[in-house]
């Protein structure tokens, strides 16, 4: 469970990124955070991973106030959270398999376990046959699915997706979100996707939280998004 309580985020230049945010996200939910550029979507995701801190308010993760975590506990928090970015952040000199294996190598998993777990997650995202390909040999959708596989290989409790379809054509974008939906349904992973893609949001009919100038304008269980 993730909960924002009276969260405000002001940047040093005086910009108010988020204002009076109260939001509760239950385990296993799939939620779209929507709004135009500058609405505060990415700021909200960065607060969940403690990449940045709010100016005031509380953020709870599994009923613990993450703002009170000592530095040594922050890596443990982040291991429970997988993140998918718009620009992929893959290592171009490593194969699909090697890219997905990175989080497991970081925590010192045995080679036999890495082989098994990476193969399993590549099968889940439909890329087992591309395991030895390099990112430059993949389509845009395949690259993003590789990034998703890397984000979920450690079985995180929460998956954050920051504009993951921003550079993809409509058909490929829908396929990528179907992968996220499958992860949500099969693994009970909480998925929080920030996007301004109204077509995607309206197609999948999930919970929608609309941000406008840093404030929550709407929060609907099966919402729609009417972008300008």
Order of alpha helices (4+ residues) and beta strands (2+ residues): beta-beta-beta-alpha-beta-beta-alpha-beta-alpha-alpha-alpha-beta-alpha-beta-alpha-beta-beta
